[in-house]
Amino acid sequence: MQEISTVGIISKPKIKSAPDIVSGLLAWLDKRGVDYRCDQLTAEYAGISQFFNREELPEGIDLLIVLGGDGTLLSAARAVAGNDIPIFAVNLGHLGFLTTIREEELYPELDRAIRGEHRIGRRRMVDCELQRNDKTIASYSALNDVVIAKSELARMIDLDTHVDNHFVAAYKADGLIISTPTGSTAYSLSAGGPVIFPSVNCFCITPICPHMLTNRPVIVPDSSVIHILNHGEDGTYLTIDGQVGEPLSKGDRVVCRSSPKTIQLIRPPKSLFFDVLREKLKWGER
């Protein structure tokens, strides 16, 4: 197990308790001789001047601490994706399917991680290319999902979808979600998609409010390449993990495939996938 000598810290904005949490965390790390690299928000919470941009933060760190919710983790995941850096995600938000370490578990679980006793779950990402006039004009990686949706009120969009060379459907809907298993508990779940166990190698294609009520979510192997052709005029938008993206033009093609990039999520030893579902979705206990 690699020794943890330097950690990176990324924080969520507008958390009232964050200054106290961050100051306590940095003091805890100093006491144990662990160096740290902070993003700008973390540095502001701690009242220190030195910070690193998120793109620079992963350089030389052995562990990334994320203080926030799932949205903060999604942003952090894109910064460290493909690097051999475990993510220690502490839930300071609300629902938190991915950030399963509670605030009160911060120090016991971090001590366990620094000793190399943590459990890691690997999550594969999805790569997305935006093609216009047969040229790739943008590329993204997502941990949760790639979404094509309308950006105007009361207007359906028209999307031709192929899986490999097989025509699936001409969706007329408010949008379409290409979800990883990790993202199956996010937007796809709200749109009627299934919960998928994280180790299943697949994508879920979930239409958002389809015009045809028989259009249902479809699960395909993650060895598939998904092609989506936009027939809509202005008013269609591509979004990556609900955080970044850009408007689409008529004739644009979005291509999704399994990414070589993975992230490593540190999981509390007693927190298993179905435990999280029961807690977060309020499923009944026996």
WOLINWO-V393400 format. One record per residue. N is the residue number from 1. RES is the residue in one small letter. SS is DSSP state (H for helix, E for strand, L for the rest). PSI is psi in whole degrees, -180 to 180 (NA if undefined). D_CENTER is the distance of its C-alpha to the mean C-alpha in Angstrom with 1 decimal. Layout:
# WOLINWO-V393400
N:RES:SS:PSI:D_CENTER  N:RES:SS:PSI:D_CENTER
This chain:
# WOLINWO-V393400
1:m:L:130:25.6  2:q:L:134:24.9  3:e:L:139:26.3  4:i:L:106:24.1  5:s:L:-23:26.1  6:t:E:132:23.6  7:v:E:154:20.3  8:g:E:152:18.0  9:i:E:126:17.1  10:i:E:134:14.6  11:s:E:155:15.3  12:k:L:142:14.6  13:p:L:159:17.4  14:k:L:43:20.2  15:i:L:115:20.2  16:k:L:-36:24.0  17:s:L:-5:24.0  18:a:H:-42:21.9  19:p:H:-43:25.1  20:d:H:-42:26.6  21:i:H:-47:23.6  22:v:H:-44:23.0  23:s:H:-42:26.8  24:g:H:-39:27.2  25:l:H:-45:24.4  26:l:H:-38:25.9  27:a:H:-40:29.3  28:w:H:-43:28.1  29:l:H:-43:26.8  30:d:H:-43:30.0  31:k:H:-29:32.1  32:r:L:6:30.6  33:g:L:26:30.9  34:v:L:123:27.2  35:d:E:162:26.4  36:y:E:153:23.4  37:r:E:124:21.8  38:c:E:146:20.5  39:d:L:177:18.5  40:q:H:-44:20.7  41:l:H:-42:19.7  42:t:H:-43:20.3  43:a:H:-39:23.6  44:e:H:-42:24.6  45:y:H:-38:24.1  46:a:H:-11:26.1  47:g:L:32:28.7  48:i:L:158:28.6  49:s:L:-28:29.0  50:q:L:130:27.2  51:f:L:169:23.5  52:f:L:143:21.3  53:n:L:152:19.0  54:r:H:-29:15.4  55:e:H:-28:16.3  56:e:H:-19:19.2  57:l:H:-40:17.9  58:p:L:-15:17.0  59:e:L:115:20.6  60:g:L:5:22.6  61:i:L:154:20.3  62:d:L:-13:20.2  63:l:E:141:17.5  64:l:E:122:14.8  65:i:E:126:15.1  66:v:E:121:12.6  67:l:E:106:14.6  68:g:E:-137:13.1  69:g:L:-166:10.7  70:d:H:-35:7.2  71:g:H:-42:7.2  72:t:H:-40:8.7  73:l:H:-41:6.4  74:l:H:-43:3.5  75:s:H:-44:7.0  76:a:H:-38:8.4  77:a:H:-40:6.4  78:r:H:-26:7.7  79:a:H:-34:10.9  80:v:H:-1:11.6  81:a:L:136:10.3  82:g:L:-14:13.6  83:n:L:153:15.4  84:d:L:63:16.8  85:i:L:111:15.4  86:p:E:148:14.4  87:i:E:125:12.0  88:f:E:100:14.0  89:a:E:119:12.0  90:v:E:128:14.6  91:n:E:107:14.3  92:l:L:10:16.2  93:g:L:-135:14.8  94:h:L:-83:15.6  95:l:L:-62:14.0  96:g:L:65:11.4  97:f:L:-33:10.4  98:l:L:-35:8.4  99:t:L:83:10.7  100:t:L:-4:13.8  101:i:E:121:16.2  102:r:E:159:18.6  103:e:H:-40:20.3  104:e:H:-14:23.6  105:e:H:0:22.2  106:l:H:-59:21.1  107:y:H:-43:24.2  108:p:H:-43:25.2  109:e:H:-35:21.8  110:l:H:-39:21.6  111:d:H:-41:25.2  112:r:H:-42:24.4  113:a:H:-42:21.6  114:i:H:-30:24.0  115:r:L:-4:26.7  116:g:L:24:24.5  117:e:L:13:24.5  118:h:L:161:20.9  119:r:E:134:19.1  120:i:E:135:16.1  121:g:E:126:13.7  122:r:E:134:12.5  123:r:E:123:9.4  124:r:E:147:10.1  125:m:E:174:8.2  126:v:E:133:10.1  127:d:E:144:12.3  128:c:E:131:13.8  129:e:E:137:17.3  130:l:E:118:19.1  131:q:E:134:22.8  132:r:E:126:25.7  133:n:L:45:29.3  134:d:L:18:28.4  135:k:E:141:26.7  136:t:E:117:23.0  137:i:E:-11:22.4  138:a:E:148:18.7  139:s:E:142:16.0  140:y:E:161:12.2  141:s:E:138:9.4  142:a:E:144:6.1  143:l:L:-40:3.7  144:n:L:-62:4.3  145:d:E:158:7.5  146:v:E:126:10.3  147:v:E:132:12.7  148:i:E:121:16.4  149:a:E:163:18.1  150:k:E:149:21.4  151:s:L:7:21.7  152:e:L:155:25.2  153:l:L:139:26.7  154:a:L:47:28.3  155:r:L:120:27.7  156:m:L:157:26.4  157:i:E:162:25.0  158:d:E:113:26.3  159:l:E:121:24.2  160:d:E:129:25.7  161:t:E:129:23.4  162:h:E:144:24.3  163:v:E:115:22.9  164:d:L:-121:24.6  165:n:L:14:28.1  166:h:E:125:28.1  167:f:E:129:28.1  168:v:E:-60:26.1  169:a:E:156:26.8  170:a:E:93:27.5  171:y:E:127:25.2  172:k:E:111:26.6  173:a:E:177:24.0  174:d:L:-17:22.0  175:g:E:-176:19.2  176:l:E:136:17.3  177:i:E:129:13.8  178:i:E:108:12.8  179:s:E:142:10.3  180:t:E:169:9.3  181:p:L:-38:10.7  182:t:H:-40:7.5  183:g:H:-1:7.0  184:s:H:-19:10.7  185:t:H:12:10.9  186:a:L:-127:9.3  187:y:H:-40:11.2  188:s:H:-41:12.8  189:l:H:-42:14.4  190:s:H:-28:15.8  191:a:L:9:17.3  192:g:L:9:19.0  193:g:L:165:16.9  194:p:L:157:17.3  195:v:L:128:15.5  196:i:L:131:14.9  197:f:L:137:15.4  198:p:L:-28:12.7  199:s:L:-2:15.4  200:v:L:131:16.5  201:n:L:88:16.4  202:c:E:171:15.9  203:f:E:155:14.3  204:c:E:127:15.1  205:i:E:110:16.8  206:t:E:116:17.1  207:p:E:146:19.5  208:i:E:115:19.4  209:c:L:62:22.9  210:p:L:150:24.7  211:h:L:-40:28.4  212:m:L:116:29.4  213:l:L:-16:28.7  214:t:L:-9:29.0  215:n:L:111:25.8  216:r:L:164:23.5  217:p:L:144:20.1  218:v:E:132:20.6  219:i:E:130:19.0  220:v:E:156:19.7  221:p:E:149:19.5  222:d:L:3:16.8  223:s:L:-9:19.9  224:s:L:155:20.4  225:v:L:124:20.0  226:i:E:125:19.3  227:h:E:129:21.3  228:i:E:120:21.2  229:l:E:124:24.2  230:n:E:118:24.3  231:h:L:-5:27.8  232:g:L:159:27.3  233:e:L:-160:28.8  234:d:L:147:27.2  235:g:L:8:24.8  236:t:E:138:21.9  237:y:E:139:18.5  238:l:E:128:15.6  239:t:E:136:12.2  240:i:E:117:8.9  241:d:L:25:5.8  242:g:L:15:8.9  243:q:L:-37:9.6  244:v:E:163:11.6  245:g:E:-164:14.0  246:e:E:161:17.7  247:p:E:151:20.6  248:l:E:153:21.9  249:s:L:161:25.6  250:k:L:133:27.8  251:g:L:-7:27.7  252:d:L:147:24.3  253:r:E:132:22.6  254:v:E:125:18.9  255:v:E:124:18.4  256:c:E:136:15.5  257:r:E:162:15.8  258:s:E:137:14.3  259:s:E:147:13.2  260:p:E:-12:15.2  261:k:E:139:12.4  262:t:E:163:10.9  263:i:E:157:9.5  264:q:E:114:11.8  265:l:E:124:11.1  266:i:E:127:14.5  267:r:E:136:15.5  268:p:L:143:18.7  269:p:L:-27:21.5  270:k:L:8:22.4  271:s:L:100:18.9  272:l:L:167:18.5  273:f:H:-46:16.3  274:f:H:-26:19.1  275:d:H:-43:19.9  276:v:H:-43:16.5  277:l:H:-44:17.2  278:r:H:-40:20.7  279:e:H:-49:19.8  280:k:H:-35:17.1  281:l:L:4:18.7  282:k:L:36:22.2  283:w:L:150:23.3  284:g:L:145:26.9  285:e:L:153:28.0  286:r:L:NA:31.1
